[in-house]
Amino acid sequence: MTQTGSILIVDDNLDILIATKLCLKQHYQNIITTDNPFDIASIISDNNIDVVLLDMNFNQDAISGQEGFYWLKKIIAQDPTIVVILMTAYGDIQLAVDAIKAGAADFIAKPWQNDQLLASITAAFAHAKDKQQLNKLTRQTHSLNQALSGQTFKFLGQSEVMQQVFKTISKAAQTDANILITGESGTGKELAAHAIHQASMRCGQAFISLDMGSVSANLFESELFGHKKGAFTDAKQDHLGRFELAQDGTLFLDELANLPLNQQASLLAALQNRQITPVGGNKPISVDIRLICASNENLYQAVNLGQFRQDLLYRINTVEIRLPPLRERLEDIPLLTNYYLNHYNQKYKRSLKISPSIIQALCQYSWPGNVRELAHAIERAVILTEGDTLDVNSVLGSHGQTSEYTAEQTSHNQYDTFNLEVLEERAIRAALKHHKGVVSHAAKALGLTRGAIYRRLEKYGL
């Protein structure tokens, strides 16, 4: 029975190439031969080579083995997970020692016994597997440290509408069904995804997220599927994509509506086949992930407009969970306010308290940025408040909202006051004014992503 794996044999003697291939092909599936060492780099780039059987001398009458050492270093530099076995007709102990020191796994003197060659190749494949696994774990650890560096808050709520959300999450989490979370920006869609993961059977594995609105079109496949070293100009080393990082765990794709149609097809193929192929690679990788997606846009409307694939929408929303905006769950504001106040008191080493009147004032504000805006507002208030009690002006005033909000409530009719679009536009105008037109700062103050605030700037002609 032949074993999986690829062997490259490099020797300028055609008889050696033929004899070695005949010996090994009974035991290994993929054997590539070349009599020109200058072909090594391209062969390695085009194939997943595990073991290289490399001659040490290519020029006639050469016996020093220096050519073999030269190409050995080239191979290791190109792919350090490849295991190299050196061979020569002029073997001695010192040459063998030097070969091992230079990075070779073994040294074979010609002519060899077939049993000896097979034993060396078998050991080399075991070594290659260990090196590949170690390399993957090292890259995975590095990538995970980057992917998991964000701050995560608790997903909280005591209102009736949130209790229904929690009940749905509890039911859906026990399955591997794909989940679509919908809701306005800042309602806590990523927190909900974390809650689903923690309640699932995959809770012991990684939770990996990717904001599709922040991924440029030319890096989409690299971010999701990974890439091989040299796949493009800046690909200086292999890179694990989010699918591989989330292996056996949960993959969360936020702001899915930002994904262009051609890239939607790539995502759909990966989900259907449960396989990915890294950019620059040619070997599919099987993946097993639990997918959770989120969008603050109406994907059904996007399907009708031809902006989103219907088959992809069916694939991702076996269960759909809608998160209500904060204005629909005002009874949760005291709970959320105290939670964030305690969090930021600890972070900034403060001991601020909050009065019932301030909480009442917070309950009267519309919070167009939802829970994310509330969290940012409390953080700024903790930083700016000078006394022992949280100052409402430090909370709402940091948005430029306190005086303007009060004045506008008395000067506008009832319909304007409670019109969500009017309130949203005012909040954005006030944030831009406060941050002197710096859009990124205004977006952060409102609890919006850059993509979300630019869409609203266009919508309101700001």
Disulfide bonds with the S-S distance in Angstrom:
none
